């Protein structure tokens, strides 16, 4: 793996950004060479001045800092980084990494580790609700233990040198949020607080991420969100300077975006490793390339459907496929079609497949849906915003966009790509391009090898991906909506065809956008009649998108493995034929198996439409056509979307509660714990 680390290291050096270009359109036809900029370029950036701050006691430090030449401020903090830690036991491992390699130096930062085990979070919510009527209530013992451990580990991590002076490691436990959560509970009331804050699904930890951004307003310090396996992995265990390069690029990106008068409500990130054109036969490379996992495009080989993945009643078994087994199930051409990427002569990385240019619109759509892959129905793999890759939000977006913490569903891309798209649609910034070359640095997503691949993919990952794909359609309604997903600074040249289609895409907001815009405009919830109308539209849009998915994934290749044509998990799941595939029959035969694993539609829909010759002639999927288990989940997704309208209206009160605690008193505040250092500096 050392050689692979060196190879990837060469990809992490972005090109110095050019001067701000004028506002201009971009078309998808001109994006081919933009996936990787500056393979061997160097990146240098001056140490950026931090912000003058006042202590929690209200001492007027700013004048003293100015009188001292601002040196203490200059070397304090250029960025904050956030990572969710699911288990408190992980802290010792993470704190043993050479974090000084990226938290101090040319760029100085503060790392916030948010320890939120799901069981303790539920205890925390119960504790806050108890405090409403009994201010002497005590937290559960397990909750207090997590808190005490976090404090102990934080003190030890900040015991020496620069880390002691500036408290560069902050470890936040649920109990640290007591004051903020209690203030929110008083504003929302028991029912809404319980419904919205008891969830422990994918976006729930992003509450802490939002708290950091909101409390930092007024100080020009970017917050970068990382996944656990991006910050702490085998590539960085001995040297984290690679990460420092990406963070330096992010700080530069943020400052250019903030200073650009045309840029507001922005969301951007850096990138994962991507796929090198000469490594397409390497499973490990595919496993770390993009934010969307390759699992759906795995071939359902006999090894991948090994029966030890399931217990007798369909619960979790234990099966760890070997690398050889995984290599066999990863067909390069199938994976490229699934993602919508292709080889381009002279380019070291796979590039986004370019859309068709035929004069006939219907012909273009028929071609595009079969080659554009994820880009057509969801997040474009080479350019999409990624939650775990140093995601950064501008102050406007942080203030305006409430995190979707209230849903019981794990929704793919809800905290990155979909967040970015919603922001652009709601605030009309899609046609206002960001500064050029934002988000060109790379970090490594060191995913572990997949265990129980068939069970996990069919029951967990496919529904999660399905929710994100449906929401994509609810945001971008136009058939050419995928063109609006690209960055808008690739070239000064234009294609009249692309411009026309982009304009059409921008002029056709999705149903979810229309709903949220109306609620934001009126400042109140929809009427029952409006809600019923919008709900019908959501079902209709979902039906069209499910037909897209059926058509695209049913046409994925079926390579021969040991002489047998083998379908992908994506194809089986989209067509509802999981239960008839060798090794997966129990999904249909055994009642206790998770029926979400059976697929998106009933087998009858596939049987009735297997001879349809074009996507244009394929009927939309109706509720009656769906696998009942997935129809129930789509109902839940619609309910989540409607609940988010209510949550959006309540968000200003939440913002006020978050910012109500005095500056410097909350553990993630940049000023927290630095008063003594400031006093010493000025004495």
Secondary structure by P-SEA (a helix, b strand, c coil): caaaaaaaaaacccccccccccbbbbccccccccccccccbbbbbcbbbbbbbbccccccaaaaaaaaccccccccccbbbbbbbccccaaaaaaaccccccccccccbbbbbbbbcaaaaaaaaaaaaaacccccccccaaaaaaaaaaaaaaaaaaccccccccccbbbbccccaaaaaaaaaaacccaaaaaccccccccccaaaaaaaaaaaccccbbbbbbcccccccccccccaaaaaaaaaaaaaaaaaaaacccccbbbbbbbcccccccccccaaaaaccccccccccccccccccccccccccccbbbbbbcaaaaaaaccaaaaaaaacccccccccccccbbbbbcccaaaaaaaaaaccccccccccccccccccccccccaaaaacccccccccccccccccaaaaaaaaaaacccccccccccccbbbbcccccccaaaaaaaccaaaaaaaaaaaaaaaccccccccccccccccccccaaaaaaaaaaaacccaaaaaaaaaaaacccccaaaaaaaaaaaaaaaaaaaaaaaaaaaacccccccccccccaaaaaaacccccccccccccccccccccccccccaaaaaaccccccccccccccccccaaaaaaaaaaaaaaaaaaaaaaaaaaaaaaaaaccccccccccccccaaaaaaaaac
